[in-house]
């Protein structure tokens, strides 16, 4: 019985790893982040175009925060 649980755990772990790998492959830009992206967001938020944005959390991580959603 313990062997069955071990095998199931290994299969689920492999599935999660594959799923995360595929998510990361879709988020290729996540590795290209630099200070210019943060500066562009700050400039937008300081502009009149963003006057209706209030109390928002805006991640500037190229989509990395999506990988934490399991």
C-alpha positions as CSV (number, residue, x, y, z in Angstrom):
1,X,0.0,0.0,0.0
2,X,2.8,2.4,0.8
3,X,4.3,1.7,-2.6
4,X,1.1,2.8,-4.3
5,X,1.0,6.0,-2.3
6,X,4.7,6.6,-3.2
7,X,4.0,6.0,-6.9
8,X,1.0,8.3,-6.8
9,X,3.0,11.0,-5.1
10,X,5.7,10.7,-7.8
11,X,3.2,10.9,-10.6
12,X,1.5,14.0,-9.1
13,X,4.9,15.6,-8.5
14,X,5.9,15.0,-12.1
15,X,2.6,16.3,-13.3
16,X,3.0,19.5,-11.3
17,X,6.6,19.9,-12.5
18,X,5.5,19.5,-16.1
19,X,2.7,21.9,-15.7
20,X,5.0,24.6,-14.1
21,X,7.5,24.0,-16.9
22,X,4.8,24.6,-19.5
23,X,3.6,27.7,-17.7
24,X,7.2,29.1,-17.5
25,X,7.6,28.3,-21.2
26,X,4.6,30.5,-21.9
27,X,6.1,33.3,-19.8
28,X,9.3,33.7,-21.7
29,X,9.3,37.4,-21.0
30,X,9.5,36.8,-17.3
31,X,13.3,36.6,-17.5
32,X,13.6,39.9,-19.4
33,X,12.4,42.2,-16.7
34,X,14.5,45.3,-15.9
35,X,14.1,48.6,-14.3
36,X,12.7,50.2,-17.4
37,X,9.5,48.2,-17.0
38,X,9.0,49.4,-13.4
39,X,9.8,53.0,-14.5
40,X,7.2,52.7,-17.3
41,X,4.6,51.6,-14.8
42,X,5.5,54.4,-12.4
43,X,5.3,57.0,-15.2
44,X,1.9,55.7,-16.3
45,X,0.5,55.7,-12.7
46,X,1.7,59.3,-12.3
47,X,0.0,60.4,-15.5
48,X,-3.6,61.6,-15.8
49,X,-4.5,58.5,-17.7
50,X,-4.3,56.5,-14.5
51,X,-6.5,58.8,-12.4
52,X,-9.1,56.1,-11.9
53,X,-6.7,53.5,-10.6
54,X,-7.0,53.5,-6.8
55,X,-5.6,50.9,-4.4
56,X,-4.4,48.4,-6.9
57,X,-1.7,45.9,-6.6
58,X,0.0,45.7,-10.0
59,X,2.7,43.0,-10.2
60,X,5.6,43.9,-12.5
61,X,7.2,40.5,-12.8
62,X,6.5,39.4,-16.3
63,X,3.9,36.9,-15.1
64,X,5.9,35.1,-12.5
65,X,3.2,35.6,-9.9
66,X,1.0,33.3,-12.0
67,X,3.4,30.4,-11.4
68,X,2.4,30.5,-7.7
69,X,-1.2,29.7,-8.5
70,X,-1.5,25.9,-8.1
